[in-house]
């Protein structure tokens, strides 16, 4: 499990490297989860990470409980962890594209925050 701080650092690094990648038009293979769906999956993962961080669960002590939360995300979206991981691996080769997916995540999270306020 990756902590919220690591996700934020990862996102910032991707934003930085996206400026250096000229690949704007990337053909996404059929076996890769579409960007909009990846954004929704990432959003749920980030929300779960934040929830688990607030619960202060320790990975080594509460592995089964923590893992069950992520399994719910996979089931909700209809993808296996392997499919999500392989799609993330593909998008990681194109930082600008991955950054645009995270832009969608931030938009969704901002909407959620506005709704709560």
PyMOL commands that set and color helices and strands:
alter all, ss='L'
color gray80, all
select helices_A, chain A and resi 4-18+35-55+63-77+81-92+95-116
alter helices_A, ss='H'
color red, helices_A
deselect
rebuild
show_as cartoon
